[in-house]
Amino acid sequence: MDIVGIDAGTNECVKARLGQSIEGIERVARPAGKVPFLAPGWIDIQVNGYAGVDYNSPEAAHDEIARSLEVQFAAGVTRIYPTVITGEPERMLGAVRNLARSREKLAAGRAIEGLHIEGPHISREDGPRGAHPRESVREPDIDEYRRWQDASGGLVKLVTLSPEWPEAVRYIEAVAADGVVASIGHTNATSAQIKEAVRAGATMSTHLGNGSHTMIPRHSNYIFDQLAEDRLMASFIGDGIHLPPAFLKVALRAKGVEQSVLITDAVMPAGCAPGVYRLGAMEVELHPGDRVTLAGTNQLAGSALRMDHGVANLVRVAGLRLAEAVAMATRNAARAGRIEGRQEGLARGERGDLVVFDWDEKTAAIEVRKTYLDGELIYSKN
């Protein structure tokens, strides 16, 4: 199948020959009339739930997980890392097992590219711990990591932890030896501990600028240490709520767009009506304007972001070019998450994941028209 549109990465009109992989890309004359934009399908390596479905629940029904995927396909997403956060050991293990089974059973289950385990080996301190339950935070345990891998058939691809634990270096070395991404997040680590984590094999920072103290030393702190570390890529929540525009702009300039990744960090209420929802043992509230907090507080508890809105936000809020924003949601995410066949953009031989969208440059708005997964049409706007 041939699809003609403007390559969002180069701004050239191209014809993409799409099969299970991209079989060819060639420049063509721009046809008359409105021409859509083309990009590789978005990749979200941190999504905790969507459309009323909690990926942290071992009881999440597979047909409900399928529905949550369909809602994300409508936003242009083609690959995700469902994210399991800090919880009791058996509950985390049950969620991992359930997500792995859904991947096997669902028709579009292959969109679940891997799993992201965020915690439980994070800081116990208020601030860095974020909305993770303190009572379930625990020291790094390689045996627990092995149990996740056994339960998922090796599907765990990314683990977020804090290097402040004495056992962190040995844990990171073991995870990295398996080819799994070790990411620094929810941390109160010192400069020396962050350096040791990178030496041990950590390659990423999770939602940098969030999961931190309200007040930190102005010069020497764990945010600057990670921004300055060239060997770390960094993910950022692009909802316009978690990070003020000034910080996001400065962080992207410091880290460099090529080392930066867009994530949603979406939770179960994303895509739902405002109200109070239950996430495991916690109650969270989705407010008008898509702000999610622990119920009765102002503490953020994930987001309700759509990835297409996140890409547009990077242009509107952070001042990026469309090509840069698209790279953060596609190639960069694939590099950070080590997703094969998705690291070169619209190029021959890459997987047949494609999003077709309209782009309004004046308002920096995206409207997704079609989404393809491995060359299969999985969403079309009527």
TORPA-829082 format. One record per residue (C-alpha): residue number from 1; chain; x, y, z. Coordinates in Angstrom, 1 decimal. Example, Ala and Ser with C-alpha at 12.3 -4.5 7.8 and 13.67 -1.06 7.14 Angstrom:
[setor 1 "A" [12.3 -4.5 7.8]];
[setor 2 "A" [13.7 -1.1 7.1]];
This chain:
[setor 1 "A" [0.0 0.0 0.0]];
[setor 2 "A" [1.3 3.5 -0.9]];
[setor 3 "A" [0.6 6.5 1.4]];
[setor 4 "A" [1.5 10.0 0.3]];
[setor 5 "A" [2.1 12.8 2.8]];
[setor 6 "A" [4.6 15.3 4.2]];
[setor 7 "A" [7.3 13.6 6.2]];
[setor 8 "A" [7.1 15.3 9.6]];
[setor 9 "A" [10.9 14.7 10.0]];
[setor 10 "A" [12.0 16.4 6.8]];
[setor 11 "A" [9.0 18.4 5.6]];
[setor 12 "A" [9.3 16.7 2.2]];
[setor 13 "A" [6.5 15.2 0.4]];
[setor 14 "A" [7.0 11.4 0.2]];
[setor 15 "A" [5.4 8.2 -0.8]];
[setor 16 "A" [5.7 5.5 1.8]];
[setor 17 "A" [5.3 1.9 0.5]];
[setor 18 "A" [3.9 0.2 3.6]];
[setor 19 "A" [3.8 -3.4 4.4]];
[setor 20 "A" [4.7 -5.2 7.7]];
[setor 21 "A" [7.7 -3.0 7.4]];
[setor 22 "A" [8.4 0.2 5.4]];
[setor 23 "A" [9.2 -1.2 2.0]];
[setor 24 "A" [10.2 2.1 0.5]];
[setor 25 "A" [10.3 5.8 0.9]];
[setor 26 "A" [10.6 8.1 -2.1]];
[setor 27 "A" [10.2 11.9 -2.7]];
[setor 28 "A" [7.3 12.8 -4.9]];
[setor 29 "A" [5.7 16.0 -6.2]];
[setor 30 "A" [3.3 17.5 -3.7]];
[setor 31 "A" [-0.3 16.8 -4.9]];
[setor 32 "A" [-2.8 19.6 -5.1]];
[setor 33 "A" [-5.0 20.2 -2.1]];
[setor 34 "A" [-4.5 19.4 1.6]];
[setor 35 "A" [-1.8 16.8 2.2]];
[setor 36 "A" [-1.5 15.0 5.5]];
[setor 37 "A" [1.7 14.6 7.5]];
[setor 38 "A" [3.3 11.2 8.1]];
[setor 39 "A" [5.4 10.1 11.0]];
[setor 40 "A" [6.4 6.8 12.6]];
[setor 41 "A" [3.8 5.8 15.1]];
[setor 42 "A" [4.3 7.3 18.6]];
[setor 43 "A" [6.0 5.2 21.2]];
[setor 44 "A" [5.1 5.7 24.9]];
[setor 45 "A" [7.6 4.0 27.3]];
[setor 46 "A" [5.7 5.0 30.4]];
[setor 47 "A" [2.0 4.6 30.6]];
[setor 48 "A" [0.4 3.2 33.8]];
[setor 49 "A" [-3.1 2.9 32.5]];
[setor 50 "A" [-5.7 4.4 30.1]];
[setor 51 "A" [-9.4 4.8 29.5]];
[setor 52 "A" [-10.4 3.5 32.9]];
[setor 53 "A" [-8.0 0.5 32.8]];
[setor 54 "A" [-5.3 0.2 35.5]];
[setor 55 "A" [-2.3 -1.7 34.2]];
[setor 56 "A" [-1.2 -2.2 37.8]];
[setor 57 "A" [-4.2 -4.3 38.6]];
[setor 58 "A" [-3.7 -8.1 38.3]];
[setor 59 "A" [-7.5 -8.3 37.7]];
[setor 60 "A" [-7.5 -6.0 34.7]];
[setor 61 "A" [-9.6 -7.8 32.1]];
[setor 62 "A" [-7.9 -8.5 28.7]];
[setor 63 "A" [-10.8 -7.1 26.7]];
[setor 64 "A" [-10.5 -3.9 28.8]];
[setor 65 "A" [-6.8 -3.7 28.1]];
[setor 66 "A" [-7.6 -4.1 24.4]];
[setor 67 "A" [-10.0 -1.2 24.6]];
[setor 68 "A" [-7.4 0.9 26.3]];
[setor 69 "A" [-5.0 0.2 23.5]];
[setor 70 "A" [-7.6 1.2 20.9]];
[setor 71 "A" [-8.0 4.6 22.6]];
[setor 72 "A" [-4.3 5.1 22.4]];
[setor 73 "A" [-4.2 4.0 18.8]];
[setor 74 "A" [-6.6 6.9 18.1]];
[setor 75 "A" [-4.0 9.2 19.5]];
[setor 76 "A" [-1.4 7.8 17.1]];
[setor 77 "A" [0.4 5.5 19.5]];
[setor 78 "A" [1.7 2.2 18.1]];
[setor 79 "A" [4.0 0.8 20.8]];
[setor 80 "A" [3.8 1.1 24.6]];
[setor 81 "A" [5.6 0.0 27.7]];
[setor 82 "A" [2.7 -0.6 30.2]];
[setor 83 "A" [4.2 0.6 33.5]];
[setor 84 "A" [3.8 -1.2 36.8]];
[setor 85 "A" [4.5 1.0 39.8]];
[setor 86 "A" [5.5 0.4 43.4]];
[setor 87 "A" [3.2 -2.1 45.2]];
[setor 88 "A" [3.2 -5.2 47.3]];
[setor 89 "A" [5.3 -8.0 45.7]];
[setor 90 "A" [2.5 -10.3 44.8]];
[setor 91 "A" [0.4 -7.6 43.4]];
[setor 92 "A" [3.2 -6.3 41.2]];
[setor 93 "A" [4.0 -9.9 40.1]];
[setor 94 "A" [0.3 -10.5 39.3]];
[setor 95 "A" [0.1 -7.3 37.2]];
[setor 96 "A" [3.3 -8.2 35.3]];
[setor 97 "A" [1.9 -11.7 34.6]];
[setor 98 "A" [-1.5 -10.4 33.5]];
[setor 99 "A" [0.0 -7.8 31.1]];
[setor 100 "A" [2.2 -10.5 29.5]];
[setor 101 "A" [-0.8 -12.8 29.0]];
[setor 102 "A" [-2.8 -10.0 27.4]];
[setor 103 "A" [0.0 -9.4 25.0]];
[setor 104 "A" [-0.2 -13.0 23.9]];
[setor 105 "A" [-3.9 -13.2 23.7]];
[setor 106 "A" [-5.0 -9.8 22.1]];
[setor 107 "A" [-5.1 -9.3 18.4]];
[setor 108 "A" [-3.2 -6.1 18.7]];
[setor 109 "A" [-1.3 -7.2 21.8]];
[setor 110 "A" [2.0 -6.8 20.0]];
[setor 111 "A" [1.6 -3.1 20.6]];
[setor 112 "A" [2.8 -4.0 24.1]];
[setor 113 "A" [6.4 -3.9 23.2]];
[setor 114 "A" [7.7 -4.5 26.7]];
[setor 115 "A" [7.0 -3.7 30.4]];
[setor 116 "A" [8.4 -0.8 32.5]];
[setor 117 "A" [8.7 -1.4 36.2]];
[setor 118 "A" [8.8 1.9 38.0]];
[setor 119 "A" [9.8 1.1 41.6]];
[setor 120 "A" [9.6 -0.3 44.1]];
[setor 121 "A" [13.3 0.4 44.6]];
[setor 122 "A" [12.9 4.2 44.9]];
[setor 123 "A" [13.4 6.8 47.5]];
[setor 124 "A" [11.3 6.5 50.7]];
[setor 125 "A" [11.4 10.3 51.2]];
[setor 126 "A" [8.4 12.5 50.7]];
[setor 127 "A" [8.9 14.4 47.4]];
[setor 128 "A" [11.1 12.0 45.5]];
[setor 129 "A" [8.8 9.2 46.3]];
[setor 130 "A" [5.9 11.0 44.5]];
[setor 131 "A" [2.6 9.3 44.7]];
[setor 132 "A" [4.1 5.8 45.2]];
[setor 133 "A" [3.0 4.2 48.5]];
[setor 134 "A" [5.7 4.5 51.1]];
[setor 135 "A" [4.9 1.2 52.8]];
[setor 136 "A" [5.7 -0.7 49.6]];
[setor 137 "A" [9.0 0.9 48.9]];
[setor 138 "A" [11.9 -1.6 49.4]];
[setor 139 "A" [15.6 -2.1 48.6]];
[setor 140 "A" [16.7 -3.4 45.3]];
[setor 141 "A" [16.3 -7.2 45.0]];
[setor 142 "A" [17.7 -9.0 42.1]];
[setor 143 "A" [15.7 -12.1 42.9]];
[setor 144 "A" [12.5 -10.0 42.7]];
[setor 145 "A" [13.6 -8.7 39.3]];
[setor 146 "A" [14.1 -12.3 38.1]];
[setor 147 "A" [10.6 -13.2 39.3]];
[setor 148 "A" [9.2 -10.4 37.1]];
[setor 149 "A" [11.1 -11.7 34.1]];
[setor 150 "A" [10.0 -15.3 34.8]];
[setor 151 "A" [6.4 -14.2 35.1]];
[setor 152 "A" [6.5 -12.2 31.9]];
[setor 153 "A" [8.6 -14.4 29.7]];
[setor 154 "A" [11.4 -11.8 29.7]];
[setor 155 "A" [9.1 -8.9 28.8]];
[setor 156 "A" [10.5 -6.5 31.3]];
[setor 157 "A" [12.5 -4.0 29.3]];
[setor 158 "A" [12.9 -1.0 31.6]];
[setor 159 "A" [13.3 -0.6 35.3]];
[setor 160 "A" [13.3 2.7 37.2]];
[setor 161 "A" [15.1 2.8 40.6]];
[setor 162 "A" [17.0 5.2 42.8]];
[setor 163 "A" [20.8 4.8 43.1]];
[setor 164 "A" [20.7 5.9 46.7]];
[setor 165 "A" [20.3 2.3 48.0]];
[setor 166 "A" [23.6 0.5 48.9]];
[setor 167 "A" [22.6 -2.5 46.7]];
[setor 168 "A" [21.8 -0.3 43.7]];
[setor 169 "A" [25.1 -0.7 41.8]];
[setor 170 "A" [25.0 -4.5 41.9]];
[setor 171 "A" [21.3 -4.4 40.8]];
[setor 172 "A" [21.9 -2.1 37.9]];
[setor 173 "A" [24.9 -4.2 36.7]];
[setor 174 "A" [22.6 -7.3 36.7]];
[setor 175 "A" [19.8 -5.6 34.9]];
[setor 176 "A" [22.1 -4.0 32.3]];
[setor 177 "A" [23.8 -7.4 31.7]];
[setor 178 "A" [20.3 -8.7 30.6]];
[setor 179 "A" [20.1 -5.8 28.1]];
[setor 180 "A" [17.3 -4.2 30.2]];
[setor 181 "A" [17.3 -0.4 30.5]];
[setor 182 "A" [18.1 0.8 34.1]];
[setor 183 "A" [16.7 4.3 34.6]];
[setor 184 "A" [17.2 6.7 37.5]];
[setor 185 "A" [14.0 8.1 39.0]];
[setor 186 "A" [12.2 9.0 42.1]];
[setor 187 "A" [15.6 9.6 43.7]];
[setor 188 "A" [17.4 11.5 46.4]];
[setor 189 "A" [20.8 10.2 45.2]];
[setor 190 "A" [24.0 12.1 45.7]];
[setor 191 "A" [26.2 13.2 42.8]];
[setor 192 "A" [28.6 10.3 43.6]];
[setor 193 "A" [25.7 7.8 43.6]];
[setor 194 "A" [24.4 9.0 40.3]];
[setor 195 "A" [27.9 8.7 38.8]];
[setor 196 "A" [28.2 5.2 40.1]];
[setor 197 "A" [24.8 4.2 38.7]];
[setor 198 "A" [25.9 5.4 35.2]];
[setor 199 "A" [29.2 3.6 35.5]];
[setor 200 "A" [27.2 0.4 36.4]];
[setor 201 "A" [25.1 0.8 33.3]];
[setor 202 "A" [22.2 3.2 33.9]];
[setor 203 "A" [21.3 4.9 30.6]];
[setor 204 "A" [18.2 7.0 31.3]];
[setor 205 "A" [16.4 9.4 33.7]];
[setor 206 "A" [12.7 8.8 34.3]];
[setor 207 "A" [10.4 11.9 34.0]];
[setor 208 "A" [13.2 14.2 34.9]];
[setor 209 "A" [12.1 17.2 37.0]];
[setor 210 "A" [9.3 15.3 38.6]];
[setor 211 "A" [9.4 12.9 41.5]];
[setor 212 "A" [11.6 15.3 43.5]];
[setor 213 "A" [11.7 17.6 46.5]];
[setor 214 "A" [9.9 20.9 46.3]];
[setor 215 "A" [13.1 22.6 47.4]];
[setor 216 "A" [16.6 21.4 46.4]];
[setor 217 "A" [20.1 23.0 46.6]];
[setor 218 "A" [20.4 25.6 43.9]];
[setor 219 "A" [23.7 24.3 42.4]];
[setor 220 "A" [24.5 20.7 43.4]];
[setor 221 "A" [21.4 18.6 43.1]];
[setor 222 "A" [20.2 15.4 41.5]];
[setor 223 "A" [18.3 17.2 38.7]];
[setor 224 "A" [21.4 19.1 37.5]];
[setor 225 "A" [23.6 16.0 37.9]];
[setor 226 "A" [21.4 14.1 35.5]];
[setor 227 "A" [21.0 16.9 33.0]];
[setor 228 "A" [24.7 17.3 32.9]];
[setor 229 "A" [25.4 13.5 32.4]];
[setor 230 "A" [25.8 13.0 28.7]];
[setor 231 "A" [25.4 9.3 28.9]];
[setor 232 "A" [21.9 9.5 30.3]];
[setor 233 "A" [18.8 10.1 28.0]];
[setor 234 "A" [15.9 11.7 29.8]];
[setor 235 "A" [12.1 11.4 29.6]];
[setor 236 "A" [9.8 14.3 30.2]];
[setor 237 "A" [6.0 14.5 30.8]];
[setor 238 "A" [4.7 16.8 28.1]];
[setor 239 "A" [1.3 17.7 29.5]];
[setor 240 "A" [2.0 21.3 30.3]];
[setor 241 "A" [1.1 20.5 34.0]];
[setor 242 "A" [4.0 18.5 35.4]];
[setor 243 "A" [6.7 20.9 34.1]];
[setor 244 "A" [6.5 24.7 33.8]];
[setor 245 "A" [7.5 25.9 30.3]];
[setor 246 "A" [10.7 27.6 31.5]];
[setor 247 "A" [12.0 24.4 33.1]];
[setor 248 "A" [11.1 22.3 30.1]];
[setor 249 "A" [12.8 24.7 27.7]];
[setor 250 "A" [15.9 24.9 29.8]];
[setor 251 "A" [16.0 21.1 30.4]];
[setor 252 "A" [15.7 20.3 26.7]];
[setor 253 "A" [18.4 22.8 25.9]];
[setor 254 "A" [20.7 21.3 28.5]];
[setor 255 "A" [20.0 17.6 27.7]];
[setor 256 "A" [19.6 18.2 24.0]];
[setor 257 "A" [16.6 17.2 22.0]];
[setor 258 "A" [18.4 14.2 20.6]];
[setor 259 "A" [18.8 12.8 24.2]];
[setor 260 "A" [15.2 13.6 25.2]];
[setor 261 "A" [12.0 11.4 25.2]];
[setor 262 "A" [8.4 12.4 25.4]];
[setor 263 "A" [6.2 10.2 27.7]];
[setor 264 "A" [2.7 10.6 29.0]];
[setor 265 "A" [3.0 8.9 32.4]];
[setor 266 "A" [-0.8 8.5 32.0]];
[setor 267 "A" [-2.8 6.7 34.6]];
[setor 268 "A" [-6.1 4.9 34.6]];
[setor 269 "A" [-8.4 8.0 34.5]];
[setor 270 "A" [-6.8 9.3 31.3]];
[setor 271 "A" [-9.4 9.7 28.6]];
[setor 272 "A" [-12.3 9.5 31.2]];
[setor 273 "A" [-14.6 12.1 32.7]];
[setor 274 "A" [-13.4 14.2 35.7]];
[setor 275 "A" [-14.0 12.5 39.0]];
[setor 276 "A" [-12.5 10.3 41.7]];
[setor 277 "A" [-11.0 6.9 40.7]];
[setor 278 "A" [-9.3 4.1 42.6]];
[setor 279 "A" [-5.8 3.0 41.7]];
[setor 280 "A" [-5.0 0.0 43.9]];
[setor 281 "A" [-5.1 1.2 47.4]];
[setor 282 "A" [-5.1 4.9 46.4]];
[setor 283 "A" [-7.8 7.3 45.3]];
[setor 284 "A" [-6.9 9.8 42.6]];
[setor 285 "A" [-8.9 12.6 41.2]];
[setor 286 "A" [-9.1 13.7 37.5]];
[setor 287 "A" [-9.8 17.4 37.5]];
[setor 288 "A" [-11.1 19.4 34.5]];
[setor 289 "A" [-8.1 20.3 32.4]];
[setor 290 "A" [-6.7 16.8 32.8]];
[setor 291 "A" [-4.8 17.3 36.0]];
[setor 292 "A" [-4.6 14.1 38.1]];
[setor 293 "A" [-3.9 14.3 41.9]];
[setor 294 "A" [-4.1 12.1 44.9]];
[setor 295 "A" [-7.7 12.6 46.0]];
[setor 296 "A" [-8.1 15.6 48.4]];
[setor 297 "A" [-4.6 16.9 47.8]];
[setor 298 "A" [-2.6 18.9 45.2]];
[setor 299 "A" [0.0 16.2 44.8]];
[setor 300 "A" [0.2 15.0 41.2]];
[setor 301 "A" [-0.4 11.3 40.6]];
[setor 302 "A" [0.4 10.7 36.9]];
[setor 303 "A" [-1.2 12.4 34.0]];
[setor 304 "A" [-4.2 12.2 31.6]];
[setor 305 "A" [-2.1 13.1 28.6]];
[setor 306 "A" [-2.7 11.9 25.0]];
[setor 307 "A" [0.5 11.4 23.0]];
[setor 308 "A" [-0.7 13.5 20.1]];
[setor 309 "A" [-1.4 16.4 22.5]];
[setor 310 "A" [2.0 15.8 24.0]];
[setor 311 "A" [3.8 16.2 20.6]];
[setor 312 "A" [1.8 19.4 20.0]];
[setor 313 "A" [2.6 20.7 23.5]];
[setor 314 "A" [6.4 20.4 22.8]];
[setor 315 "A" [5.9 22.8 19.9]];
[setor 316 "A" [3.5 25.1 21.6]];
[setor 317 "A" [5.0 25.1 25.1]];
[setor 318 "A" [8.7 24.3 24.6]];
[setor 319 "A" [9.2 26.0 21.3]];
[setor 320 "A" [10.5 22.9 19.4]];
[setor 321 "A" [10.1 22.4 15.7]];
[setor 322 "A" [7.5 19.7 14.7]];
[setor 323 "A" [10.4 17.5 13.5]];
[setor 324 "A" [12.1 17.7 17.0]];
[setor 325 "A" [8.8 17.0 18.8]];
[setor 326 "A" [8.1 14.0 16.6]];
[setor 327 "A" [11.7 12.6 17.2]];
[setor 328 "A" [11.1 12.7 20.9]];
[setor 329 "A" [7.9 10.6 20.5]];
[setor 330 "A" [9.4 8.2 18.0]];
[setor 331 "A" [13.1 7.6 17.3]];
[setor 332 "A" [14.4 8.9 20.7]];
[setor 333 "A" [11.8 6.8 22.6]];
[setor 334 "A" [12.9 3.7 20.6]];
[setor 335 "A" [16.6 4.4 21.3]];
[setor 336 "A" [15.9 5.0 25.0]];
[setor 337 "A" [13.8 1.8 25.3]];
[setor 338 "A" [16.0 -0.2 22.9]];
[setor 339 "A" [13.1 -1.0 20.6]];
[setor 340 "A" [14.5 -2.5 17.4]];
[setor 341 "A" [13.2 -1.5 14.0]];
[setor 342 "A" [12.0 1.9 15.2]];
[setor 343 "A" [15.1 4.0 15.6]];
[setor 344 "A" [15.6 5.4 12.1]];
[setor 345 "A" [12.4 7.3 11.5]];
[setor 346 "A" [10.6 6.9 8.1]];
[setor 347 "A" [13.1 4.7 6.5]];
[setor 348 "A" [13.2 1.5 4.4]];
[setor 349 "A" [13.3 -1.6 6.6]];
[setor 350 "A" [11.8 0.0 9.7]];
[setor 351 "A" [8.6 -1.5 11.1]];
[setor 352 "A" [5.4 -0.6 9.4]];
[setor 353 "A" [4.2 1.6 12.2]];
[setor 354 "A" [2.8 4.9 10.9]];
[setor 355 "A" [0.6 7.8 12.0]];
[setor 356 "A" [-1.2 10.0 9.4]];
[setor 357 "A" [-2.2 13.3 10.8]];
[setor 358 "A" [-3.2 16.9 10.0]];
[setor 359 "A" [-1.0 19.6 11.4]];
[setor 360 "A" [-2.2 23.2 12.1]];
[setor 361 "A" [1.0 25.2 12.3]];
[setor 362 "A" [-0.8 28.3 13.5]];
[setor 363 "A" [-2.4 26.6 16.6]];
[setor 364 "A" [0.2 23.8 16.9]];
[setor 365 "A" [-2.6 21.2 16.9]];
[setor 366 "A" [-2.5 17.6 15.7]];
[setor 367 "A" [-5.5 15.7 14.4]];
[setor 368 "A" [-4.8 12.0 13.9]];
[setor 369 "A" [-6.4 10.5 10.8]];
[setor 370 "A" [-5.0 7.0 10.6]];
[setor 371 "A" [-2.7 4.7 12.6]];
[setor 372 "A" [-1.0 1.6 11.2]];
[setor 373 "A" [0.7 -1.1 13.3]];
[setor 374 "A" [3.0 -3.4 11.3]];
[setor 375 "A" [1.3 -2.2 8.2]];
[setor 376 "A" [-2.2 -3.0 9.5]];
[setor 377 "A" [-4.7 -0.2 9.8]];
[setor 378 "A" [-5.7 -0.1 13.4]];
[setor 379 "A" [-7.4 3.3 13.6]];
[setor 380 "A" [-9.2 5.5 11.0]];
[setor 381 "A" [-11.0 8.7 11.7]];
[setor 382 "A" [-14.3 8.6 9.8]];
